Amino acid sequence: MLEIERPKIERQEISNKYGRFIVEPLERGYGIT
């Protein structure tokens, strides 16, 4: 059986008009733009 690792969400920068979040690790195939 495959184990799925839950992603961790980290806030790196945040303001009233801008936010930057890091989400890792993602499963294979996610996060491709």
mmCIF file as Biopython writes it, N, C-alpha, C and O atoms, coordinates in Angstrom:
data_model
#
loop_
_atom_site.group_PDB
_atom_site.id
_atom_site.type_symbol
_atom_site.label_atom_id
_atom_site.label_alt_id
_atom_site.label_comp_id
_atom_site.label_asym_id
_atom_site.label_entity_id
_atom_site.label_seq_id
_atom_site.pdbx_PDB_ins_code
_atom_site.Cartn_x
_atom_site.Cartn_y
_atom_site.Cartn_z
_atom_site.occupancy
_atom_site.B_iso_or_equiv
_atom_site.auth_seq_id
_atom_site.auth_asym_id
_atom_site.pdbx_PDB_model_num
ATOM 1   N N  . MET A ? 1  ? 0.844  -1.185 0.000   1.0 0.0 1  A 1 
ATOM 2   C CA . MET A ? 1  ? 0.000  0.000  0.000   1.0 0.0 1  A 1 
ATOM 3   C C  . MET A ? 1  ? 0.887  1.246  0.000   1.0 0.0 1  A 1 
ATOM 4   O O  . MET A ? 1  ? 1.906  1.291  0.689   1.0 0.0 1  A 1 
ATOM 5   N N  . LEU A ? 2  ? 0.495  2.243  -0.771  1.0 0.0 2  A 1 
ATOM 6   C CA . LEU A ? 2  ? 1.247  3.486  -0.888  1.0 0.0 2  A 1 
ATOM 7   C C  . LEU A ? 2  ? 0.931  4.406  0.279   1.0 0.0 2  A 1 
ATOM 8   O O  . LEU A ? 2  ? -0.230 4.572  0.653   1.0 0.0 2  A 1 
ATOM 9   N N  . GLU A ? 3  ? 1.967  5.003  0.851   1.0 0.0 3  A 1 
ATOM 10  C CA . GLU A ? 3  ? 1.747  5.977  1.912   1.0 0.0 3  A 1 
ATOM 11  C C  . GLU A ? 3  ? 1.772  7.371  1.314   1.0 0.0 3  A 1 
ATOM 12  O O  . GLU A ? 3  ? 2.624  7.681  0.481   1.0 0.0 3  A 1 
ATOM 13  N N  . ILE A ? 4  ? 0.842  8.209  1.736   1.0 0.0 4  A 1 
ATOM 14  C CA . ILE A ? 4  ? 0.767  9.585  1.259   1.0 0.0 4  A 1 
ATOM 15  C C  . ILE A ? 4  ? 1.278  10.492 2.369   1.0 0.0 4  A 1 
ATOM 16  O O  . ILE A ? 4  ? 0.765  10.476 3.488   1.0 0.0 4  A 1 
ATOM 17  N N  . GLU A ? 5  ? 2.295  11.283 2.043   1.0 0.0 5  A 1 
ATOM 18  C CA . GLU A ? 5  ? 2.841  12.213 3.015   1.0 0.0 5  A 1 
ATOM 19  C C  . GLU A ? 5  ? 2.042  13.509 2.964   1.0 0.0 5  A 1 
ATOM 20  O O  . GLU A ? 5  ? 1.820  14.063 1.887   1.0 0.0 5  A 1 
ATOM 21  N N  . ARG A ? 6  ? 1.613  13.988 4.118   1.0 0.0 6  A 1 
ATOM 22  C CA . ARG A ? 6  ? 0.820  15.218 4.172   1.0 0.0 6  A 1 
ATOM 23  C C  . ARG A ? 6  ? 1.737  16.417 3.968   1.0 0.0 6  A 1 
ATOM 24  O O  . ARG A ? 6  ? 2.802  16.488 4.580   1.0 0.0 6  A 1 
ATOM 25  N N  . PRO A ? 7  ? 1.342  17.354 3.122   1.0 0.0 7  A 1 
ATOM 26  C CA . PRO A ? 7  ? 2.180  18.532 2.892   1.0 0.0 7  A 1 
ATOM 27  C C  . PRO A ? 7  ? 2.169  19.486 4.089   1.0 0.0 7  A 1 
ATOM 28  O O  . PRO A ? 7  ? 1.184  19.586 4.820   1.0 0.0 7  A 1 
ATOM 29  N N  . LYS A ? 8  ? 3.282  20.175 4.263   1.0 0.0 8  A 1 
ATOM 30  C CA . LYS A ? 8  ? 3.395  21.191 5.301   1.0 0.0 8  A 1 
ATOM 31  C C  . LYS A ? 8  ? 3.226  22.557 4.645   1.0 0.0 8  A 1 
ATOM 32  O O  . LYS A ? 8  ? 3.765  22.796 3.564   1.0 0.0 8  A 1 
ATOM 33  N N  . ILE A ? 9  ? 2.485  23.449 5.286   1.0 0.0 9  A 1 
ATOM 34  C CA . ILE A ? 9  ? 2.226  24.784 4.754   1.0 0.0 9  A 1 
ATOM 35  C C  . ILE A ? 9  ? 2.961  25.796 5.625   1.0 0.0 9  A 1 
ATOM 36  O O  . ILE A ? 9  ? 2.783  25.833 6.842   1.0 0.0 9  A 1 
ATOM 37  N N  . GLU A ? 10 ? 3.790  26.617 4.981   1.0 0.0 10 A 1 
ATOM 38  C CA . GLU A ? 10 ? 4.578  27.618 5.692   1.0 0.0 10 A 1 
ATOM 39  C C  . GLU A ? 10 ? 4.293  28.999 5.101   1.0 0.0 10 A 1 
ATOM 40  O O  . GLU A ? 10 ? 4.311  29.172 3.882   1.0 0.0 10 A 1 
ATOM 41  N N  . ARG A ? 11 ? 4.031  29.980 5.967   1.0 0.0 11 A 1 
ATOM 42  C CA . ARG A ? 11 ? 3.857  31.366 5.510   1.0 0.0 11 A 1 
ATOM 43  C C  . ARG A ? 11 ? 5.225  32.024 5.506   1.0 0.0 11 A 1 
ATOM 44  O O  . ARG A ? 11 ? 5.888  32.092 6.541   1.0 0.0 11 A 1 
ATOM 45  N N  . GLN A ? 12 ? 5.649  32.509 4.348   1.0 0.0 12 A 1 
ATOM 46  C CA . GLN A ? 12 ? 6.960  33.126 4.269   1.0 0.0 12 A 1 
ATOM 47  C C  . GLN A ? 12 ? 6.871  34.645 4.367   1.0 0.0 12 A 1 
ATOM 48  O O  . GLN A ? 12 ? 7.621  35.259 5.125   1.0 0.0 12 A 1 
ATOM 49  N N  . GLU A ? 13 ? 5.973  35.252 3.618   1.0 0.0 13 A 1 
ATOM 50  C CA . GLU A ? 13 ? 5.770  36.701 3.664   1.0 0.0 13 A 1 
ATOM 51  C C  . GLU A ? 13 ? 4.271  36.961 3.662   1.0 0.0 13 A 1 
ATOM 52  O O  . GLU A ? 13 ? 3.502  36.236 3.029   1.0 0.0 13 A 1 
ATOM 53  N N  . ILE A ? 14 ? 3.872  37.993 4.371   1.0 0.0 14 A 1 
ATOM 54  C CA . ILE A ? 14 ? 2.455  38.329 4.372   1.0 0.0 14 A 1 
ATOM 55  C C  . ILE A ? 14 ? 2.284  39.828 4.639   1.0 0.0 14 A 1 
ATOM 56  O O  . ILE A ? 14 ? 2.979  40.403 5.477   1.0 0.0 14 A 1 
ATOM 57  N N  . SER A ? 15 ? 1.361  40.442 3.922   1.0 0.0 15 A 1 
ATOM 58  C CA . SER A ? 15 ? 0.984  41.837 4.130   1.0 0.0 15 A 1 
ATOM 59  C C  . SER A ? 15 ? -0.482 41.962 3.737   1.0 0.0 15 A 1 
ATOM 60  O O  . SER A ? 15 ? -1.139 40.957 3.467   1.0 0.0 15 A 1 
ATOM 61  N N  . ASN A ? 16 ? -0.996 43.175 3.704   1.0 0.0 16 A 1 
ATOM 62  C CA . ASN A ? 16 ? -2.406 43.371 3.360   1.0 0.0 16 A 1 
ATOM 63  C C  . ASN A ? 16 ? -2.719 42.993 1.918   1.0 0.0 16 A 1 
ATOM 64  O O  . ASN A ? 16 ? -3.834 42.565 1.618   1.0 0.0 16 A 1 
ATOM 65  N N  . LYS A ? 17 ? -1.737 43.149 1.014   1.0 0.0 17 A 1 
ATOM 66  C CA . LYS A ? 17 ? -1.989 42.902 -0.406  1.0 0.0 17 A 1 
ATOM 67  C C  . LYS A ? 17 ? -1.153 41.771 -0.987  1.0 0.0 17 A 1 
ATOM 68  O O  . LYS A ? 17 ? -1.258 41.491 -2.181  1.0 0.0 17 A 1 
ATOM 69  N N  . TYR A ? 18 ? -0.334 41.120 -0.187  1.0 0.0 18 A 1 
ATOM 70  C CA . TYR A ? 18 ? 0.578  40.108 -0.726  1.0 0.0 18 A 1 
ATOM 71  C C  . TYR A ? 18 ? 0.784  39.005 0.292   1.0 0.0 18 A 1 
ATOM 72  O O  . TYR A ? 18 ? 0.909  39.264 1.489   1.0 0.0 18 A 1 
ATOM 73  N N  . GLY A ? 19 ? 0.818  37.793 -0.182  1.0 0.0 19 A 1 
ATOM 74  C CA . GLY A ? 19 ? 1.129  36.666 0.673   1.0 0.0 19 A 1 
ATOM 75  C C  . GLY A ? 19 ? 1.934  35.638 -0.097  1.0 0.0 19 A 1 
ATOM 76  O O  . GLY A ? 19 ? 1.679  35.408 -1.279  1.0 0.0 19 A 1 
ATOM 77  N N  . ARG A ? 20 ? 2.898  35.021 0.558   1.0 0.0 20 A 1 
ATOM 78  C CA . ARG A ? 20 ? 3.700  33.981 -0.088  1.0 0.0 20 A 1 
ATOM 79  C C  . ARG A ? 20 ? 3.686  32.763 0.828   1.0 0.0 20 A 1 
ATOM 80  O O  . ARG A ? 20 ? 4.031  32.839 2.007   1.0 0.0 20 A 1 
ATOM 81  N N  . PHE A ? 21 ? 3.276  31.639 0.247   1.0 0.0 21 A 1 
ATOM 82  C CA . PHE A ? 21 ? 3.151  30.411 1.010   1.0 0.0 21 A 1 
ATOM 83  C C  . PHE A ? 21 ? 3.983  29.324 0.354   1.0 0.0 21 A 1 
ATOM 84  O O  . PHE A ? 21 ? 4.066  29.250 -0.871  1.0 0.0 21 A 1 
ATOM 85  N N  . ILE A ? 22 ? 4.593  28.490 1.166   1.0 0.0 22 A 1 
ATOM 86  C CA . ILE A ? 22 ? 5.358  27.350 0.669   1.0 0.0 22 A 1 
ATOM 87  C C  . ILE A ? 22 ? 4.622  26.090 1.115   1.0 0.0 22 A 1 
ATOM 88  O O  . ILE A ? 22 ? 4.378  25.891 2.305   1.0 0.0 22 A 1 
ATOM 89  N N  . VAL A ? 23 ? 4.275  25.246 0.152   1.0 0.0 23 A 1 
ATOM 90  C CA . VAL A ? 23 ? 3.587  23.990 0.432   1.0 0.0 23 A 1 
ATOM 91  C C  . VAL A ? 23 ? 4.471  22.878 -0.109  1.0 0.0 23 A 1 
ATOM 92  O O  . VAL A ? 23 ? 4.706  22.795 -1.314  1.0 0.0 23 A 1 
ATOM 93  N N  . GLU A ? 24 ? 4.961  22.022 0.787   1.0 0.0 24 A 1 
ATOM 94  C CA . GLU A ? 24 ? 5.813  20.916 0.357   1.0 0.0 24 A 1 
ATOM 95  C C  . GLU A ? 24 ? 5.725  19.773 1.341   1.0 0.0 24 A 1 
ATOM 96  O O  . GLU A ? 24 ? 5.409  20.024 2.504   1.0 0.0 24 A 1 
ATOM 97  N N  . PRO A ? 25 ? 5.974  18.583 0.972   1.0 0.0 25 A 1 
ATOM 98  C CA . PRO A ? 25 ? 6.155  18.081 -0.390  1.0 0.0 25 A 1 
ATOM 99  C C  . PRO A ? 25 ? 4.802  17.842 -1.047  1.0 0.0 25 A 1 
ATOM 100 O O  . PRO A ? 25 ? 3.823  17.518 -0.374  1.0 0.0 25 A 1 
ATOM 101 N N  . LEU A ? 26 ? 4.755  18.002 -2.356  1.0 0.0 26 A 1 
ATOM 102 C CA . LEU A ? 26 ? 3.545  17.717 -3.119  1.0 0.0 26 A 1 
ATOM 103 C C  . LEU A ? 26 ? 3.696  16.362 -3.804  1.0 0.0 26 A 1 
ATOM 104 O O  . LEU A ? 26 ? 4.805  15.931 -4.117  1.0 0.0 26 A 1 
ATOM 105 N N  . GLU A ? 27 ? 2.570  15.704 -4.028  1.0 0.0 27 A 1 
ATOM 106 C CA . GLU A ? 27 ? 2.613  14.424 -4.726  1.0 0.0 27 A 1 
ATOM 107 C C  . GLU A ? 27 ? 3.038  14.623 -6.168  1.0 0.0 27 A 1 
ATOM 108 O O  . GLU A ? 27 ? 2.929  15.725 -6.706  1.0 0.0 27 A 1 
ATOM 109 N N  . ARG A ? 28 ? 3.504  13.599 -6.772  1.0 0.0 28 A 1 
ATOM 110 C CA . ARG A ? 28 ? 3.964  13.632 -8.151  1.0 0.0 28 A 1 
ATOM 111 C C  . ARG A ? 28 ? 2.847  14.140 -9.067  1.0 0.0 28 A 1 
ATOM 112 O O  . ARG A ? 28 ? 1.720  13.648 -9.016  1.0 0.0 28 A 1 
ATOM 113 N N  . GLY A ? 29 ? 3.176  15.136 -9.909  1.0 0.0 29 A 1 
ATOM 114 C CA . GLY A ? 29 ? 2.210  15.684 -10.844 1.0 0.0 29 A 1 
ATOM 115 C C  . GLY A ? 29 ? 1.546  16.967 -10.375 1.0 0.0 29 A 1 
ATOM 116 O O  . GLY A ? 29 ? 0.926  17.663 -11.179 1.0 0.0 29 A 1 
ATOM 117 N N  . TYR A ? 30 ? 1.660  17.298 -9.090  1.0 0.0 30 A 1 
ATOM 118 C CA . TYR A ? 30 ? 1.081  18.540 -8.575  1.0 0.0 30 A 1 
ATOM 119 C C  . TYR A ? 30 ? 2.148  19.625 -8.571  1.0 0.0 30 A 1 
ATOM 120 O O  . TYR A ? 30 ? 3.336  19.340 -8.419  1.0 0.0 30 A 1 
ATOM 121 N N  . GLY A ? 31 ? 1.718  20.863 -8.739  1.0 0.0 31 A 1 
ATOM 122 C CA . GLY A ? 31 ? 2.640  21.984 -8.663  1.0 0.0 31 A 1 
ATOM 123 C C  . GLY A ? 31 ? 3.322  22.320 -9.967  1.0 0.0 31 A 1 
ATOM 124 O O  . GLY A ? 31 ? 4.221  23.160 -9.989  1.0 0.0 31 A 1 
ATOM 125 N N  . ILE A ? 32 ? 2.922  21.690 -11.052 1.0 0.0 32 A 1 
ATOM 126 C CA . ILE A ? 32 ? 3.500  21.990 -12.355 1.0 0.0 32 A 1 
ATOM 127 C C  . ILE A ? 32 ? 2.678  23.105 -12.978 1.0 0.0 32 A 1 
ATOM 128 O O  . ILE A ? 32 ? 1.457  22.995 -13.089 1.0 0.0 32 A 1 
ATOM 129 N N  . THR A ? 33 ? 3.349  24.184 -13.387 1.0 0.0 33 A 1 
ATOM 130 C CA . THR A ? 33 ? 2.629  25.305 -13.998 1.0 0.0 33 A 1 
ATOM 131 C C  . THR A ? 33 ? 3.140  25.572 -15.387 1.0 0.0 33 A 1 
ATOM 132 O O  . THR A ? 33 ? 2.653  26.481 -16.059 1.0 0.0 33 A 1 
#
